[in-house]
Amino acid sequence: MTDFFKGIDAVKYEGPDSDSELCYRHYDANEIVMGKRMEDHLRFAVAYWHSFAWEGGDPFGGRTFDRPWFGSTMDKAKLKADVAFDMFKIIGQPYFCFHDADMRPEGDNFAESTRNLEEMVDYIGTKMEAAETKLLWGTANLFSHRRFMSGAATNPDPEVFAYSAATIKTCMDATLKLGGENYVLWGGREGYETLLNTDLKQERTQAGRMLQMAVDYKHKIGFKGAILIEPKPQEPTKHQYDYDVATVYGFLKEFGLENEVQMNIEQGHAILAGHSFEHELAMAAALGIFGSIDMNRNDYQSGWDTDQFPNNVPEIALAYYEVIKAGGFKTGGTNFDAKLRRQSLDPVDLIAGHVGAMDVCALGFKKAAALFEDGKLEQERNARYAGWNEPEAKKMLEGDHSLESIEEYVRGGDVNPEPRSGKQERLENLVNRFM
């Protein structure tokens, strides 16, 4: 191991009564919940970018972190990987996620950047052989470099489109080689700042073609994981095309990809879109495109993406309730797209952030599982819609009725419905019994 986390022991499960600063009180990887190990339910992952590449800057100030791996050489990149796998071992992390730019230095051209990526993939692959940490998903950073200032797939310059397509190809190759279980597309700058210089139809066509090519390449190389899109409504652009789950679904339908692509849903992005996290999860499940989650939290007083570690157990429980209802994760998991506050400088802070997040997620998941197994909430939901099981109601949905025949049914039966309570307060009280 490197010296970066020197003196920090492997984090263990000690139970809810422990007063240790670094321990799991609720996350026991081997605890059986709903017939499956906790680790296999939650499938936690560390975000390589926030944990090891982010320098602690913000719009009003530069770097605050002083990490020994910061730099633009391959030796620094390999040290970064060494420290990352040290942390994975300390916290017992089953997965990680990456962008290409997180792992390798930027080259002078595409060929050099690709060589750097391939060398780092080989280096990390060797480390993975000796570790218990796997790759949940890979992705391409198509937003940080100035060449992407006007987008990647949606850029008005065809050469930027081509560069982006080639980068996606190399990142899909890297993900496949490292045994990744998904590949994510986040349109960091796929949007616009002003309509004065934007052709919406043209950019939408470009984005659709790029996604079609990614799906085609997935099948060509035999990648068995899911292709995931991560919605976000704005930031860094004023308006982003992948605004929310429902918007992305319409896009997928337009290009015939609704059976090929799933969603990677982030809590913070859901809040920016004016939704709750559980709304986006439920919508994805209802549309048949739920895949994976980025777990974090936003500051509700801020209008931007703060990417803080999750700490609200009831909110997390409601989110995991929707995950459970959707059948749980298949190839997806819980990626901590979360970063330290720029004043949290110590190595132990990085460990503590992840330990706390894993613990509150475990507690939230167990509460969600208890609520689901209790069954009363679903019984109430089913009772509310029970009338649709009646013969005449089925005919209305199945196309056996027209507006004219329904009018005859209403007139003939003197249908005069009375409102029924939605029972919201009682259902909220039911849920709170488990929180």
C-alpha positions, 0 to 999 in steps of 0.5 A, spaced: 500 500 500 501 507 499 502 512 504 496 516 503 492 512 508 497 510 512 494 509 519 487 507 517 485 500 518 480 496 514 473 499 516 469 493 519 461 492 521 461 493 528 453 494 529 449 500 531 451 501 538 459 502 536 462 509 537 468 508 533 469 514 528 470 509 522 466 503 522 459 500 519 453 500 524 448 498 519 452 496 512 454 488 513 456 486 506 453 479 508 447 480 512 441 477 508 435 482 506 430 479 502 433 473 501 440 476 498 446 479 501 446 486 502 452 487 498 449 484 492 443 488 493 446 495 493 452 494 489 456 500 491 461 503 487 466 509 488 466 515 483 474 515 480 473 522 478 470 526 485 474 521 489 481 522 486 481 527 480 477 533 483 482 538 486 477 542 490 476 548 486 469 552 485 467 558 481 470 562 486 477 559 488 482 554 485 485 547 488 484 546 495 487 539 495 494 537 495 494 530 493 501 527 491 498 524 484 496 530 481 500 532 475 500 530 468 505 524 467 503 517 467 507 515 473 502 520 477 496 516 474 499 510 476 500 513 483 493 515 483 490 508 481 495 505 487 491 510 492 484 508 489 485 501 490 488 502 497 481 505 499 477 500 495 480 495 500 480 499 506 472 500 505 471 494 502 468 497 496 465 492 490 465 496 484 468 503 482 466 507 476 471 512 471 471 517 465 477 516 461 480 523 463 480 521 470 485 515 469 490 518 464 493 524 462 491 528 456 495 527 450 497 532 445 492 528 440 487 523 440 492 517 438 497 519 445 491 520 449 488 513 447 495 510 448 495 513 455 488 510 456 490 503 454 496 503 458 492 505 464 487 500 463 492 494 463 495 497 469 488 497 473 486 491 470 492 488 473 490 491 480 483 488 479 486 481 478 489 482 485 483 485 488 476 484 490 473 491 486 470 490 479 468 495 474 460 498 475 461 502 469 465 506 464 464 513 460 468 518 456 469 525 459 466 529 453 465 536 457 472 538 460 476 540 454 475 546 451 474 542 444 467 540 447 465 547 449 459 547 444 458 540 446 460 533 443 455 529 439 451 536 438 457 540 436 456 544 430 463 542 428 463 535 425 470 534 427 468 535 434 463 530 433 468 525 430 473 526 435 467 524 440 465 518 437 472 515 436 473 517 444 466 513 446 469 507 442 476 507 445 472 508 452 467 502 450 473 498 449 476 500 455 470 498 459 469 491 456 477 489 457 476 491 464 469 487 465 465 493 466 457 491 467 455 498 464 457 503 459 454 510 461 453 516 456 452 523 460 451 529 455 455 534 460 455 539 454 449 536 450 445 542 450 445 550 448 446 557 452 442 561 447 437 559 441 440 565 437 446 560 435 442 553 435 439 549 430 435 544 435 433 539 430 440 538 427 443 537 434 437 532 436 439 528 429 446 528 431 445 526 438 440 520 436 446 518 431 451 518 436 447 513 440 445 509 435 452 508 433 454 506 440 448 501 441 451 498 434 458 498 437 456 494 443 453 489 439 459 488 435 464 487 440 459 483 444 458 487 450 453 484 455 452 490 459 447 496 459 448 502 455 445 507 460 444 515 459 444 519 465 439 525 465 440 532 467 436 538 466 442 544 466 449 545 468 454 546 465 449 548 459 443 553 460 438 547 457 441 540 456 437 535 452 437 529 457 433 533 461 429 528 465 427 521 465 421 522 461 424 527 456 430 522 455 424 516 453 421 521 448 428 521 445 429 514 445 422 512 442 424 517 436 430 513 434 428 506 436 432 505 442 427 504 447 429 497 448 436 498 447 438 504 453 436 504 460 437 510 465 442 512 470 439 516 475 442 521 479 439 524 486 442 531 485 440 531 477 432 529 479 432 535 484 435 540 479 429 538 474 424 539 479 423 532 481 424 528 487 429 522 486 423 517 487 419 520 482 425 519 477 426 512 479 418 510 479 418 514 472 424 509 469 421 503 472 414 505 469 417 506 462 421 499 463 428 503 462 430 503 469 438 501 470 442 504 475 443 510 480 448 515 482 447 516 489 448 523 492 444 529 495 444 536 493 443 542 497 436 544 497 438 552 498 442 552 492 441 552 485 446 548 482 449 540 483 453 540 489 454 532 489 454 531 497 454 525 500 447 522 502 445 523 509 438 523 509 435 516 511 428 517 509 429 520 503 434 514 501 429 509 504 423 512 499 428 511 493 430 504 494 423 502 495 422 504 488 428 500 486 426 494 490 419 495 486 423 495 480 426 488 481 432 491 484 439 492 480 440 487 474 447 490 472 446 497 475 448 499 482 449 505 487 455 509 485 457 515 489 457 521 485 459 525 491 465 529 493 468 532 499 467 539 501 473 543 499 475 544 506 475 537 508 483 536 506 485 530 510 485 523 507 481 520 513 475 525 510 475 521 504 474 514 507 469 517 512 465 520 507 464 513 503 463 510 510 457 514 512 454 514 505 454 506 505 452 506 512 446 511 511 444 507 504 444 500 508 440 503 513 435 506 508 435 500 504 433 495 510 427 500 512 425 500 504 425 492 504 421 492 511 416 497 508 416 493 502 415 486 505 410 489 510 405 489 504 400 494 506 402 500 502 402 496 496 395 493 498 393 500 499 395 502 492 392 496 489 385 497 492 385 504 490 385 502 483 381 495 484 375 498 480 380 497 473 379 490 474 371 490 473 369 487 466 367 494 464 373 498 466 377 493 462 373 494 456 375 501 456 382 500 457 383 494 452 379 498 446 372 494 446 369 501 448 368 507 444 366 514 446 359 513 444 359 506 447 361 509 454 356 514 454 351 509 453 354 505 459 354 511 463 347 513 461 344 506 462 347 505 468 346 512 471 353 512 473 354 518 478 361 517 481 363 520 488 370 522 490 374 517 494 379 519 499 386 518 497 388 517 504 395 521 503 396 522 511 394 515 513 399 513 508 405 518 510 404 515 517 404 508 515 411 510 511 413 513 517 412 507 522 418 504 518 423 510 518 
